[in-house]
Amino acid sequence: MSAQTSHCDVTETLRQAGLARTTQRVAVLERLIAAASPLSVRDILEGIRGTLRINKVTVYRILASFKQGGIVRDVGSCQGIGYFEMACLHNPIHPHFNCRRCGTVLCMSPLTLSQAWDFFARPSDFSIEAVDIQITGVCSRCRETNNSNTVAISREKNP
């Protein structure tokens, strides 16, 4: 079976990271490659359960090996849940939006090369090893829900 997507080749990605191709690694990697936003371990498990037997500890171990191999990067959330996304040319470093109400983590547009270069070209007394931009607020779905509830409550008070 040759697992390929329009972005990343599973076999080549594992080979470059020095990892053996196992059924479980392939399943986790395919799930991450296909994801439109960062995934939690729970999201990964829900996406591959039913197709093969895998437990939470195995997924954490696979993700640790992927992180060490440079395949994935961590994305934090304001609720303390760890999320993971591909760290490849097709998914450049970008900011993430965290909804403080529902916990949704969304990818935002990547920084342009000139924007990043302007920031990194500034003289500094430190060496940058990673960039992680987290923006926290309320997503449109939660705002709409809150607005709907506010209208309903005001209608009840003012019949």
Secondary structure, 3 states (H helix, E strand, C coil): CCCECCCCEHHHHHHHCCCCCCHHHHHHHHHHHHCCCCEEHHHHHHHHECCECCCHHHHHHHHHHHHHCCCEEEECCCCCCCEEEECCCCCCCCCEEEECCCCCEEECCCCCHHHHHHHHCCCCCCCCCCCCCEEEECCHHHHHHHHHHHHHHHHHHCC
